[in-house]
Amino acid sequence: MRRLSLPSVDPFLLWLIGTVAAASLLPATGRWATAFGMLADAAIALLFFLHGAKLSREAIVAGMGNWRLHAMVLASTYILFPLVGLAVLHAGGAAIDPVLASGLLFLTLLPSTVQSSIAFTAMARGNVAAAVCSASMSNLIGIVATPLLVQVAMHPAASAGGGMAWGSVKTIALQLLLPFVAGHLLRPWIGGFVARHKAVLQPVDRGSIL
């Protein structure tokens, strides 16, 4: 008699569930919240630096020119997901708590999460160069698109003060693009090391998400 075999579970999924549980039970506050925020920023910068050192110039140029992919990502982020959010709220009606409904709708109006976009693409052995371009482009467009979508889909007061946030542009440039460019410029010297130690990228990819 053949025994039923259970599907294997990626340990990262268990780590992810454990991290969410720990954060729910012991949320970081005060100085700890600041420290974890700085740690997360450093992990994202390191993620982009290592991928910049890993990717060839040809791969980056090809990733930047993949306009069909970028158009699909942007259309999904700023058209499909908001429509799904509105459809869910309309279908749920009064059964969904108004505060929860606002949170769910707002979530569908946000740009893609940078570290998850890059890390999950790398874990799936996909086109990391194109993912870097799409994630950066999505967040830059989101600086303007998200406040406008909030004004259209939610109460106008919710987007009061919205508009072009140059501080966000600076953050994206310093935290994402600068480490990526720096890593790529140093590729002639460190690219071989990164290629020989590909296992180093996996903890950085997954750690940035956690």
C-alpha positions in Angstrom: 0.0 0.0 0.0 1.5 3.3 -1.1 1.7 5.9 1.7 0.5 9.4 1.0 3.5 11.8 0.9 3.0 15.4 2.2 4.3 18.2 0.0 7.5 19.7 1.3 7.3 23.1 2.8 10.0 25.7 2.1 11.6 26.7 5.5 11.4 30.3 4.4 7.6 30.1 4.6 7.9 29.0 8.3 10.3 31.8 9.0 7.9 34.2 7.4 5.0 33.0 9.5 7.2 33.1 12.6 8.3 36.6 11.9 4.7 37.8 11.5 3.7 36.1 14.7 6.6 37.5 16.6 5.9 41.0 15.3 2.3 40.7 16.3 3.1 39.5 19.8 6.1 41.7 20.4 5.9 44.8 18.2 8.9 47.0 18.1 8.5 50.4 19.7 10.6 53.4 20.5 14.4 52.9 20.0 13.8 49.3 18.9 11.5 50.4 16.1 14.1 52.9 14.9 16.8 50.2 15.1 14.7 47.7 13.1 13.8 50.4 10.6 17.5 51.2 10.0 18.3 47.4 9.8 15.6 47.0 7.1 16.9 50.0 5.1 20.4 48.6 5.3 19.2 45.1 4.1 17.4 46.6 1.1 20.5 48.7 0.2 22.7 45.6 0.5 20.2 43.6 -1.6 20.4 46.1 -4.5 24.2 46.4 -4.1 24.8 42.7 -4.5 22.4 42.4 -7.4 24.1 45.3 -9.1 27.5 43.5 -8.7 26.0 40.2 -10.0 24.2 41.4 -13.1 26.0 42.0 -16.4 25.7 45.3 -18.3 23.9 43.3 -21.1 21.3 41.9 -18.6 20.6 45.4 -17.2 20.1 46.9 -20.6 17.9 44.1 -21.6 15.9 44.4 -18.4 15.4 48.1 -18.9 14.2 47.6 -22.4 11.6 44.9 -21.5 8.7 47.4 -21.9 6.0 44.7 -22.3 6.9 43.4 -18.8 7.1 46.9 -17.3 3.7 47.8 -18.8 2.1 44.7 -17.5 3.6 45.3 -14.0 2.4 48.9 -13.9 -1.0 48.1 -15.3 -1.5 45.4 -12.7 -0.3 47.7 -9.9 -2.3 50.8 -10.8 -5.3 49.5 -12.7 -6.0 45.8 -12.0 -5.3 45.8 -8.2 -7.4 49.0 -7.5 -10.3 47.5 -9.5 -10.0 44.3 -7.6 -10.0 46.3 -4.3 -13.1 48.2 -5.3 -14.9 45.0 -6.5 -14.2 43.3 -3.2 -15.5 46.2 -1.2 -18.6 46.4 -3.4 -19.2 42.7 -3.0 -18.6 42.7 0.7 -20.8 45.7 1.4 -21.8 46.2 5.0 -20.3 42.8 6.0 -16.8 44.4 6.0 -15.8 46.8 8.8 -15.4 50.3 7.4 -11.9 50.7 8.9 -10.8 47.3 7.5 -12.4 48.2 4.2 -10.4 51.4 4.0 -7.2 49.6 4.8 -7.8 46.9 2.2 -8.6 49.5 -0.5 -5.6 51.6 0.4 -3.4 48.5 0.1 -4.5 48.0 -3.5 -3.5 51.6 -4.3 0.1 51.3 -3.2 3.2 50.6 -5.5 5.0 47.3 -5.4 7.2 46.4 -2.4 10.7 46.8 -3.6 12.5 44.1 -1.6 9.8 41.5 -2.2 9.7 42.2 -5.9 13.5 41.7 -6.2 13.9 38.9 -3.7 11.0 36.7 -4.9 12.1 37.1 -8.5 15.7 36.1 -7.5 14.4 33.1 -5.5 12.3 32.0 -8.5 15.4 32.4 -10.8 13.6 35.0 -12.8 14.7 38.2 -14.6 16.1 40.2 -11.7 17.3 43.0 -13.9 13.8 43.6 -15.2 12.4 43.3 -11.6 14.8 46.0 -10.4 13.7 48.3 -13.2 10.0 47.6 -12.6 10.2 47.9 -8.9 12.1 51.2 -9.0 9.8 52.6 -11.7 6.7 51.5 -9.8 7.7 53.3 -6.7 8.7 56.5 -8.5 5.3 56.6 -10.3 3.6 55.7 -7.0 4.7 59.0 -5.5 2.2 60.7 -7.8 -0.2 57.9 -8.7 -1.1 56.7 -5.2 -2.3 60.1 -3.9 -4.3 60.6 -7.1 -5.9 57.1 -6.8 -6.7 57.7 -3.1 -8.4 60.9 -4.1 -10.5 59.1 -6.7 -11.3 55.9 -4.9 -11.5 57.1 -1.3 -12.6 60.2 0.6 -10.9 63.3 -0.9 -9.7 64.3 2.6 -7.6 61.1 2.7 -5.3 62.4 0.1 -5.0 65.9 1.6 -1.4 67.1 1.2 -0.7 64.5 -1.4 1.4 65.2 -4.5 5.0 65.0 -5.5 7.1 64.1 -2.4 10.6 64.9 -3.3 11.8 63.3 -0.1 10.5 60.0 -1.4 12.4 60.5 -4.7 15.6 61.1 -2.7 15.0 58.0 -0.6 14.5 55.8 -3.7 17.5 57.2 -5.3 19.8 56.8 -2.3 18.4 53.5 -1.0 17.8 51.7 -4.2 19.5 53.2 -7.3 22.7 54.4 -5.7 23.6 51.0 -4.1 22.7 49.2 -7.4 24.9 51.5 -9.5 27.7 51.3 -6.9 27.6 47.5 -7.0 27.6 47.4 -10.8 30.5 49.8 -11.0 32.5 47.6 -8.6 31.5 44.5 -10.6 35.0 44.1 -12.3 36.5 43.7 -8.8 33.8 42.0 -6.8 31.6 40.4 -9.5 33.7 37.2 -9.5 33.4 36.8 -5.8 29.7 37.3 -5.8 29.3 34.8 -8.7 31.3 32.2 -6.8 29.4 32.7 -3.6 25.8 32.8 -4.9 24.6 31.4 -1.6 25.4 34.8 0.0 22.5 36.4 -2.0 19.9 34.0 -0.7 20.1 35.1 3.0 20.1 38.7 1.9 17.1 38.2 -0.4 15.1 36.4 2.3 16.4 38.4 5.2 15.3 41.7 3.6 11.7 40.4 3.4 11.7 39.1 7.0 
